Amino acid sequence: MAKQRRKKSGFEKMMVSLTVITVAFVFVSVFFFKAQLSSINIEVERLKTNVNKQEKVNESLTMKVNELISLENMQLVAAESGLEYNNNNIIVINK
């Protein structure tokens, strides 16, 4: 005895097609958004690396500035220019 197949109505065909299309769209969109997230994370890590490099450069420059504004360096530059450091000429003004 062979079973008879029931013929699907137009509405059932449309619902099956819509379900298949929706599932395919969901899978494609999930993969697309994961790829986008991955590329954004790579860019974030690249920017963090650049920020860390720049912070090291800034720290190095800050140390150089602190060396250049030190009292010993000012006295050395003054001596090379023929000037001398006289503590009696310093006036402190308090507000």
N, C-alpha and C positions, 0 to 999 in steps of 0.2 A: 504494500500500500504506500503510495507516494503521497507526501503531504502537499497540500496546495499552498502556494505562497500567496499572501494577501498583498494586493497592490497598494503601494503607498500613495497617499493623497498629495496634492500639491503643497499643502501646508506642512506636512511631515517632511517632505523633501527640502522645503525651504528651511525648516528648523534644523535639520541635520546639516545642511550646507552652512547655515549661519553658525552653528556650534563648531564645526570644523574650522571655519575661517577665524572665529574668535580665538580658539585654542592656538592656531598657528600664529595669529597676531600677538598673543600674549607671550608665546615663546620667543618670537623675533624681538619684541620690545624688551623682554628681560635680558636677552643677550646684548642688545644694543646699549641698554643703560648700564650693564656691567662693564662693557668695553669703555663707555664714556667715563664711568667712575674710575676705572683703572688708569686711563690716560690723565685724568685730573689728579689722581694720587701721585703719579709719576711727576707731574709738573710741580705739585706741592713739595715733594721731596727735593726736586732740583732747586726750587726757590729757597728751601730751608738751608741747603748746602751753600747757596750764594750768600744768604744772610749770615751764616756762620763765618764764611770767609771774610765778609765785609766787617763783621764785628772784630775779628782778629786784627784786620788792618787798622780799624779805628783804635783798638787798644794799643797797638804798636805806636800809632801816631800820637796818642795821648801821652804815652811814656816819653816819647821824644820831646814833646812840648814841655812836659814837666822837667826834663833834663835841661832844656834850653832856658827855662825861667828860674832855674835854681840860683841861689845866692852865689855859690861858687862860680858858676858860669858868668854871671853878671860881673863879678869881681875880676875874672880872667879877661873878659872883653874890655872892661874899663882899663885894666893894666896895659893891655895891648894898644889901646888908644891913647895912652899917656895920662889917663885920669886915675884918681885914687879914691878909695872909699874912706870917708870920714864920718864916723858915727856921731860926732858932735853937731853936724849940720842937719840931722834928721829931726823933724818936728812932727809930733803926733797930735792930731786934732781929734778930740772926743766930742760927740754931739750929745 
